[in-house]
Amino acid sequence: MSSVEAGAKVSESPKLASVPQHQNAIMPRVHVPLGTLVIAMSVMCYLASLAIGGMLLINRAVDKWTSDISGEITVQIRPVVDADITKQTDIAARLLEQTQGITGVTVLSEDEAARLLEPWLGKNRILEELPIPRLIAARIDRRSPPDLAQLSARLKADVKGASLDTHRQWQEELTATAQTLRWLGAAVLLIIAGASVALVVFATRAALETSREVLEVLYLVGARDRFIARQVERRFFIAGFKAGVTGLFGALLTFGLFLLLGSTGNARGLLSAMRELLAGPFDKSYADYLLFPVIPVVATLICLMTARVATMRILRSIF
């Protein structure tokens, strides 16, 4: 085709004639594939923000729980034949009070020990007939903890039916559970990233297909793949940034809702941890907050880099 014919085709093209000079002729601002991409990517960024927030909250809650568990030990005194359990409990309590590294001792009454079994056995007379062990809770000094092995040996030697529970099994189980949830959260983020890449590839192909006539004209007047790819990248860069900010804003609104729920006096567990994350001292959680602005950055880079690679490959396959 001659240059005159190419120029005539350019001037007759309804797509180019209808686009203002300040807009991108290849991909205008109002473009159906890009609009759909922004919505889908916003949902992906929203889910990614929730996943990151959930991981942070779980880590914080587990750290708090394990800290509480590690700061306390429990002594159990079982009923033994020819031994007064009340007297043995008093001996154990005095021994704990005299132990260096023990900061507080609390002896649970028989009724308090029975109430601990109610979630499993319920409120019935069977608790009155059972030989329920007596329990002693002791707080330890984390900076200068006692020798728990030596303390356990002394209790067994001086107190009949006594045993020491350091709660290490619960700490290990909580740590293992937190690690599993971290890997699960990382897997969710990888799946979201992979799905986002696929969305950008499909959106790029759809956008180029809808602008096929414009691309043909550009090739006729001497445009090259890199020039076209730069025009496409610009639109996908803006789309990725909009999606990232929108998704992050939606997630922050969700966290804000939980923050309001966690402000009630009956808030427990993850609600309390979420309130601590969002409303806690900034000097303790600033590193956690820095993870959230990464979402729009990653979304923008995924859209930009994926659109660049996809555009070059699609153009080579079409033309």
LUMGUZA-231443 format. One line per 3 residues: for each residue x negated, y, z negated of C-alpha. Coordinates in steps of 0.02 Angstrom, whole numbers. Each point is the difference from the previous one (the first is absolute). Example, Ala and Ser with C-alpha at 12.3 -4.5 7.8 and 13.67 -1.06 7.14 Angstrom:
% residues 2
-615:-225:-390 | -69:172:33
//
This chain:
% residues 319
0:0:0 | -67:174:45 | -23:138:-127
147:96:78 | 115:-149:-24 | -64:-25:-177
33:182:-41 | 175:-14:72 | 34:-154:-104
-60:90:-156 | 114:147:31 | 148:-113:39
-23:-110:-154 | 148:34:-116 | -101:-53:-153
-136:129:29 | 118:136:54 | 107:-15:-156
-145:4:-124 | -55:172:-67 | -180:48:27
-43:-7:-187 | 54:-182:-14 | -91:-160:45
63:-50:173 | -45:-183:-28 | 88:-18:-166
113:144:-57 | 35:37:-182 | 174:-73:9
-37:-177:56 | 108:-150:-45 | -143:-127:-26
-94:123:-110 | 155:39:-103 | 30:-184:-29
-183:-23:-45 | 7:139:-130 | 150:-82:-84
-76:-174:0 | -170:61:-59 | 81:103:-137
80:-159:-67 | -169:-89:9 | -86:142:-94
139:0:-129 | -23:-186:-30 | -190:19:-7
17:140:-129 | 115:-108:-105 | -122:-145:12
-146:107:-57 | 103:77:-139 | 58:-171:-56
-179:-65:-6 | -55:149:-104 | 145:-20:-119
-31:-185:-22 | -184:30:-35 | 41:134:-128
134:-106:-84 | -112:-153:-9 | -144:104:-70
115:69:-134 | 69:-171:-45 | -169:-84:-6
-68:144:-103 | 141:-22:-126 | -26:-188:-6
-189:12:-18 | 20:120:-146 | 96:-123:-107
-17:-178:-63 | 128:-113:-82 | -24:-122:-143
125:-141:-13 | 25:-97:-162 | 95:-162:23
89:-87:-146 | -111:-135:-74 | 45:-133:-127
-55:42:-178 | -36:181:47 | 100:156:-39
17:90:167 | 31:168:-86 | -159:-17:-100
-99:-54:153 | 69:151:94 | -59:117:-137
-173:-79:2 | -11:21:189 | 57:182:-11
-133:41:-132 | -134:-87:103 | 48:104:153
0:162:-100 | -176:-37:-63 | -67:-40:174
-104:136:80 | 74:55:167 | 182:-25:-54
88:168:-9 | 175:-55:-49 | 95:-153:-60
188:-28:14 | 83:-153:-79 | 161:-48:89
140:-59:-112 | 92:-163:28 | 147:93:78
-115:95:119 | -85:-162:52 | 170:-82:29
56:146:109 | -148:-32:114 | 74:-171:40
177:63:33 | -28:34:187 | -33:-188:22
105:-82:-136 | 135:131:-26 | 81:48:-164
50:-161:-85 | -29:-97:-159 | -135:-109:76
-124:140:-36 | 40:-14:-185 | -40:-185:1
-162:11:97 | -169:24:-87 | -37:166:85
-183:52:-13 | -46:166:-80 | -85:128:111
-126:137:-37 | -42:133:129 | -170:82:-17
-67:150:98 | -184:-4:43 | -124:139:29
-45:-7:185 | -161:96:-29 | -58:-120:-135
103:-160:13 | -20:-141:-125 | -79:-168:40
158:-92:49 | -82:-172:2 | -66:24:-177
168:71:-56 | 92:-150:71 | -116:-120:-92
24:93:-165 | 189:-4:18 | 3:-186:34
-114:-31:-149 | 86:113:-127 | 182:-4:55
95:-163:24 | 94:-8:165 | -75:162:67
-49:28:182 | -61:155:92 | 73:56:167
-107:127:93 | 124:15:146 | -139:-33:125
112:-119:98 | 129:138:25 | -136:122:54
-66:-123:129 | 174:-34:67 | 40:185:15
-166:33:87 | 29:-144:122 | 176:62:36
-62:177:33 | -134:-65:117 | 129:-101:97
112:152:16 | -147:104:61 | -37:-124:139
186:-4:43 | 5:189:10 | -155:2:111
81:-129:114 | 158:107:12 | -105:151:48
-90:-100:135 | 166:-60:70 | 67:178:2
-158:59:90 | 14:-139:129 | 184:38:30
-41:185:19 | -130:-38:133 | 127:-105:95
128:140:-11 | -123:126:72 | -45:-117:143
182:-28:47 | 38:186:-17 | -149:44:110
55:-120:137 | 179:63:-9 | -57:181:7
-112:-30:150 | 135:-97:90 | 126:139:-22
-129:124:67 | -53:-111:146 | 49:125:136
-97:138:-84 | -152:-112:-16 | 8:-45:184
0:182:47 | -146:36:-117 | -100:-140:79
37:72:172 | -70:170:-48 | -159:-77:-74
36:-30:-184 | -99:-137:-85 | 39:-123:-138
-95:97:-134 | 94:161:39 | 169:-89:-14
-55:-92:-157 | -45:165:-86 | 173:68:35
81:-157:-71 | -114:-3:-153 | 52:176:-46
183:-48:-11 | -34:-161:-97 | -115:94:-118
142:118:-46 | 124:-145:-10 | -112:-99:-118
-28:150:-114 | 187:37:-9 | 39:-182:-39
-134:-10:-135 | 58:157:-89 | 183:-50:13
-30:-175:-68 | -109:64:-143 | 129:133:-45
137:-133:-5 | -106:-110:-113 | -36:145:-118
186:34:-12 | 26:-184:-46 | -135:10:-133
80:160:-63 | 165:-93:-20 | -86:-134:-103
-85:138:-98 | 170:67:-50 | 58:-174:-47
-160:-29:-99 | 29:159:-101 | 140:-83:-97
-38:-64:-175 | 36:-181:50 | -128:-7:140
-114:-150:-10 | -128:-93:103 | -31:63:177
114:151:-24 | -110:61:-143 | -156:-37:103
73:95:148 | 37:149:-110 | -178:-7:-67
-69:-4:179 | 105:147:61 | 7:105:-157
-157:-55:-92 | -155:106:-26 | -75:48:167
-178:-35:-56 | 45:-183:-26 | 96:-30:162
-76:117:130 | -84:-145:89 | 169:-85:16
79:155:74 | -137:11:132 | 58:-164:77
166:73:56 | -66:135:120 | -94:-140:88
167:-63:70 | 27:145:124 | -184:-5:48
4:-186:39 | 166:16:93 | -70:141:107
-159:-98:39 | 99:-156:45 | 110:98:120
-148:94:75 | -120:-145:25 | 131:-127:52
79:121:124 | -171:36:76 | -46:-183:26
175:-49:56 | 14:144:123 | -164:-42:86
46:-184:17 | 178:34:57 | -55:126:131
-125:-124:71 | 135:-133:11 | 130:114:80
-106:96:124
//
